[in-house]
Amino acid sequence: QVQLVETGGGLVQPGGSLRLSCAASGMSFSIYAMGWYRQAPGKERELVASITSGGGTNYADNVKGRATISRDNAKNTVYLQMNSLKAEDTAVYYCNAKRAMHAYWGQGTQVTVSS
C-alpha cells in the first residue's frame, strides 16, 4: 500500500530554517505530483507548495521567496526547504501525492516557530 512518511519537523526560532522530507513507498513515485500542505489549529488545510512529475513548481503567496520544494525520484522523496520562518508558519505539515483520481496523505509533522 502507499505510504508517505514526513520527517524534519520540530521547534525552530523565528527567522530560522528547516527542511521537511517525505519518503514515499508503494507507488510509482516519479509519475505523481507531490505537494506540501499545512494546517494550523482552527484553520483549514492549505497548500504550501507543489511539484509536478515534470518538476514544475507552485507556491502559496505567503511562502513565495521563503520556500523551495524539490524532489529526488531516485530516493522516492520530496523535500520542502523553508527559510525565514515566522510564527504564522506554525502548523502540522502534510505530504500529498496525487495522480488522476488518486490522492494520498502522510500522517503529518509538526512545525512550531517560537522563541
Sequence and secondary structure as in RCSB ss.txt:
>XXXX:A:sequence
QVQLVETGGGLVQPGGSLRLSCAASGMSFSIYAMGWYRQAPGKERELVASITSGGGTNYADNVKGRATISRDNAK
NTVYLQMNSLKAEDTAVYYCNAKRAMHAYWGQGTQVTVSS
>XXXX:A:secstr
  EEEEE  EEE TT  EEEEEEEESS GGGSEEEEEEE TTS  EEEEEE TT  EEE TTTTTTEEEEEETTT
TEEEEEE S  GGG EEEEEEEEETTEEEE   EEEEE  
